[in-house]
Amino acid sequence: MPNFFLRLRQVFWLLPALASTAVQAVPFAYVPNEKSGTLSVIDTATDQVVRQIAAGKRPRGIAANPSGRQLFVTDAASSALLLIDNAGGAPVRTVALGKSPEGVSASQDGSHVAVAVEENNSVALLDGHTGSLLADIKVHGRNPEHAVFSPDGRWLLVSAEEAEQVDVIDVAQRRQVASIAVGLRPRGIGFSPDSGRAYVACELVNAVYVIDMAARKAIATIPAGKNANGIVVHPGGKQVYVSNGIDGTVMVIDTASNKVTATIPVGKRPWNMAITPDGAKLYVANGRSNSVSVIDTASARKVADIAVGELPWGVVIR
């Protein structure tokens, strides 16, 4: 009997460590390959592709619910959003949208999913739990590419290929309430952790615009590389990363000074990106290299190139 109580006490001692290990589990990166019709799944601990998931014929935008158990992927070929069970690796539901759906965003609390639908000139707002369509919200910009939630879930910022502004959607009201002037062809969008600032890459002016969300205006313009497009904000809020499609680089922007502090060579036509929750590693989809570059954020250097499918569009990490 004493041995039984000793072992029981040892189990209780181990429980906090086991719980900590579960919480700190290393996430996976999911990469939609537009030409291959697959998602490449990368273990961020080893930077190896561990499996492939079938995802329609032309997957582009991708998001995930907070647990990572459900993936949301746009399939441009079928004009639909695929709701994919991550464990089973297969679509469990398909939601019909307008033609050419592209960027997908999930709110941090998992309550909503937004999809930019290019040929509809609209943003589809869906229930993040059921996948049911809540609203189809028209926007001013033509051919919208990204619709990104602010961290507090109040706003969606929408960029479009034929625009010189980003459109602001009030999520609660489910309608566009403003437009904010930026450069020609806005692409990637990222928010500061407190939702107070937004960063918008404008491809045809090779610049990143800094937006004050309270004032609803651009307060700074930061020169970037050629065909600036992807944007990621570090979880700590002190750095912003912008990918430059023609240059094949990623630039690091210091948010205190709005200055570029490093330029990192990656693959050909770097596009959309994602960063690990701890901010340690940035994953960059290289559309013309069929690879994902891994950047160590502490040293601001590339540490790996991972072969994926054809024409990788972006990355989500969960």
C-alpha positions in Angstrom: 0.0 0.0 0.0 2.8 2.6 0.7 4.1 1.9 -2.8 0.7 2.7 -4.2 0.5 6.1 -2.5 4.1 6.9 -3.6 3.3 6.2 -7.2 0.0 8.1 -7.0 2.0 11.1 -5.6 4.5 10.8 -8.4 1.6 11.0 -11.0 0.3 14.2 -9.4 3.7 15.7 -9.6 3.9 14.9 -13.3 0.5 16.3 -14.2 1.6 20.0 -14.4 4.6 19.0 -16.6 2.4 17.0 -18.9 -0.2 19.9 -19.1 2.6 22.3 -19.9 3.9 20.0 -22.6 0.5 19.8 -24.2 0.0 23.6 -24.1 3.5 24.2 -25.6 3.0 21.6 -28.4 4.8 22.7 -31.5 2.3 23.8 -34.2 2.0 22.8 -37.8 2.2 24.9 -40.9 -0.4 24.3 -43.7 0.5 25.4 -47.2 -2.1 25.5 -50.1 -0.5 24.5 -53.4 -2.7 26.1 -56.1 -1.5 24.0 -59.0 -1.2 20.7 -57.2 -4.6 20.8 -55.5 -3.1 19.9 -52.1 -2.1 21.2 -48.7 1.4 20.5 -47.6 1.6 20.0 -43.8 4.9 21.0 -42.2 6.0 20.1 -38.7 7.5 23.3 -37.4 9.7 21.4 -35.0 11.6 19.6 -37.8 10.7 21.7 -40.8 9.7 18.6 -42.7 6.6 17.9 -44.7 4.8 15.2 -42.8 1.7 14.7 -45.0 -0.4 16.0 -47.9 -4.1 16.8 -47.8 -6.3 16.9 -50.9 -7.9 20.3 -51.2 -10.0 20.7 -54.3 -8.5 21.6 -57.7 -7.1 25.1 -57.1 -6.7 25.9 -53.4 -5.6 29.4 -52.5 -6.6 31.2 -49.3 -6.4 29.3 -46.0 -7.3 29.9 -42.4 -7.9 27.7 -39.4 -10.1 27.7 -36.3 -8.3 28.4 -32.9 -7.9 24.7 -32.1 -6.5 23.9 -35.6 -9.0 21.0 -35.9 -10.8 22.6 -38.9 -9.2 24.3 -41.9 -10.9 26.7 -44.2 -9.6 26.7 -47.8 -10.9 28.5 -50.9 -11.1 26.4 -54.1 -11.1 28.8 -57.0 -12.0 26.0 -59.4 -15.3 25.2 -57.7 -16.0 28.7 -56.5 -16.3 27.3 -53.0 -14.9 27.3 -49.4 -13.8 23.9 -48.3 -14.2 23.0 -44.6 -11.6 20.4 -44.0 -11.4 18.2 -40.9 -7.7 18.3 -40.0 -7.6 14.9 -38.3 -9.4 13.1 -41.1 -7.8 15.1 -43.9 -10.9 15.5 -46.0 -13.5 18.1 -46.7 -16.6 17.7 -44.4 -18.5 20.5 -46.0 -18.4 22.7 -49.1 -19.9 26.2 -49.1 -20.7 27.7 -52.4 -19.4 31.2 -53.0 -19.1 33.6 -56.0 -16.4 33.2 -58.7 -12.8 33.3 -57.8 -12.7 33.2 -54.0 -9.3 34.0 -52.6 -8.1 35.2 -49.2 -9.6 33.6 -46.0 -9.4 35.0 -42.5 -10.7 33.6 -39.2 -11.4 35.8 -36.2 -9.2 35.1 -33.2 -12.2 33.8 -31.1 -13.2 31.5 -34.0 -16.7 32.9 -34.2 -16.4 34.2 -37.8 -14.7 33.4 -41.1 -14.3 35.9 -43.9 -13.6 35.2 -47.6 -12.7 37.8 -50.3 -14.6 36.9 -53.4 -13.0 38.6 -56.4 -15.5 38.5 -59.2 -18.4 39.3 -56.8 -16.5 42.4 -55.4 -17.7 41.2 -52.0 -16.7 39.6 -48.7 -18.5 36.4 -47.6 -19.0 36.4 -43.8 -19.6 32.9 -42.3 -20.3 31.4 -38.9 -17.0 30.0 -37.8 -18.6 27.0 -36.0 -21.2 25.9 -38.5 -19.9 27.3 -41.8 -23.2 28.8 -42.6 -23.2 32.0 -44.7 -24.2 35.0 -42.6 -23.8 37.8 -45.1 -22.4 38.7 -48.5 -20.9 42.2 -48.1 -20.3 44.4 -51.1 -17.1 46.5 -51.1 -15.8 49.4 -53.2 -12.5 47.8 -54.4 -12.7 45.7 -57.5 -11.3 42.1 -57.3 -10.8 41.9 -53.5 -8.0 39.6 -52.5 -7.7 39.7 -48.7 -10.3 40.3 -46.0 -8.5 40.3 -42.6 -10.0 40.5 -39.1 -8.6 42.9 -36.6 -7.4 41.0 -33.4 -10.3 42.4 -31.4 -12.8 41.1 -34.1 -14.4 44.5 -34.7 -13.2 45.2 -38.2 -12.4 43.6 -41.5 -9.9 45.3 -43.7 -10.3 44.4 -47.4 -7.6 44.8 -50.1 -8.4 44.6 -53.8 -6.3 44.3 -57.0 -8.1 47.3 -58.6 -8.0 49.8 -55.8 -6.1 52.6 -54.2 -7.8 52.1 -50.8 -8.6 49.4 -48.3 -12.2 49.1 -47.4 -13.4 48.9 -43.8 -16.2 46.5 -42.8 -17.9 46.7 -39.4 -18.3 43.1 -38.5 -21.3 43.6 -36.1 -23.1 45.7 -38.7 -22.1 43.4 -41.6 -21.5 46.3 -44.0 -18.7 48.5 -45.3 -18.4 51.7 -43.2 -15.3 53.4 -44.6 -12.4 53.4 -47.1 -8.9 54.4 -46.3 -6.6 55.7 -49.1 -3.4 53.8 -49.7 -1.2 53.1 -52.8 -2.2 51.3 -56.0 -3.0 47.6 -55.7 -3.1 46.9 -52.0 -2.3 43.2 -51.1 -1.3 41.8 -47.7 -2.7 43.2 -44.5 -1.6 42.8 -40.9 -2.6 44.3 -37.6 -0.8 45.3 -34.5 -1.7 43.1 -31.5 -3.9 45.9 -30.0 -5.7 46.4 -33.3 -4.7 50.1 -33.3 -2.5 49.9 -36.3 -2.8 48.2 -39.7 0.0 47.5 -42.2 -0.9 47.2 -45.9 1.5 46.2 -48.7 0.8 48.0 -51.9 2.3 46.1 -54.8 2.5 48.7 -57.6 4.0 51.4 -55.5 6.5 49.1 -53.7 5.5 50.4 -50.2 3.9 49.5 -46.9 1.3 51.9 -45.6 0.8 52.3 -41.8 -2.9 53.0 -40.9 -4.2 54.5 -37.7 -7.4 52.6 -37.2 -9.0 55.1 -34.9 -8.3 58.0 -37.3 -9.0 55.8 -40.3 -6.1 57.2 -42.3 -2.5 56.3 -43.3 0.0 58.0 -41.1 3.2 56.7 -42.7 4.5 55.2 -45.9 7.5 52.8 -45.8 9.5 52.0 -48.9 9.7 48.3 -49.6 11.0 46.1 -52.4 9.5 45.4 -55.9 6.0 44.1 -55.9 5.5 44.2 -52.1 2.6 41.8 -51.3 2.6 39.6 -48.1 2.4 41.1 -44.6 3.0 39.5 -41.2 3.1 41.3 -37.8 5.3 39.7 -35.1 3.2 38.7 -32.0 5.2 41.1 -29.9 4.2 44.0 -32.3 7.8 45.3 -32.7 8.4 44.0 -36.2 6.5 43.7 -39.4 7.6 41.5 -42.3 6.8 42.2 -45.9 7.5 39.9 -48.9 8.7 41.4 -52.2 7.6 39.3 -55.2 10.0 40.4 -57.8 13.0 40.9 -55.5 12.6 37.5 -53.9 13.2 39.0 -50.5 11.5 39.6 -47.1 12.1 42.9 -45.4 11.9 43.5 -41.6 10.3 46.7 -40.5 10.8 48.2 -37.0 7.4 49.5 -35.9 8.8 52.1 -33.6 10.8 53.9 -36.3 8.9 52.6 -39.4 12.3 51.8 -40.9 13.6 48.6 -42.7 16.2 47.0 -40.5 17.0 43.8 -42.6 16.4 42.3 -46.0 16.4 38.5 -46.3 16.8 36.6 -49.6 14.2 33.8 -49.9 12.8 32.0 -53.0 11.2 33.1 -56.2 8.0 35.2 -55.9 7.5 35.1 -52.2 3.9 35.7 -51.5 1.9 35.1 -48.3 3.5 34.2 -45.0 2.7 33.1 -41.4 4.6 33.3 -38.1 4.7 30.8 -35.2 2.8 31.8 -32.1 6.0 32.3 -30.2 7.3 34.6 -33.0 10.5 32.5 -33.4 10.0 31.4 -37.1 8.5 33.0 -40.2 7.3 30.7 -43.0 7.2 32.2 -46.5 5.4 30.7 -49.5 7.5 31.0 -52.6 5.1 30.6 -55.6 7.7 30.2 -58.3 10.1 28.0 -56.3 7.5 25.5 -55.1 9.0 25.9 -51.7 8.6 27.5 -48.3 11.5 29.5 -46.8 11.9 29.5 -43.0 13.3 32.6 -41.4 14.7 32.7 -37.9 13.3 36.0 -36.6 16.0 36.5 -33.9 18.9 36.5 -36.3 16.8 37.7 -39.3 18.2 35.0 -41.6 16.8 32.2 -43.7 17.5 28.8 -42.1 15.7 26.4 -44.4 13.9 25.9 -47.7 11.2 23.2 -47.7 9.9 21.7 -50.9 6.1 21.7 -51.2 3.6 21.4 -54.0 3.3 23.5 -57.1 2.5 27.2 -56.8 2.2 27.6 -53.0 -0.1 30.5 -52.3 0.3 31.1 -48.5 0.6 29.6 -45.1 -1.4 29.2 -41.9 0.1 28.0 -38.6 -1.8 26.2 -35.9 
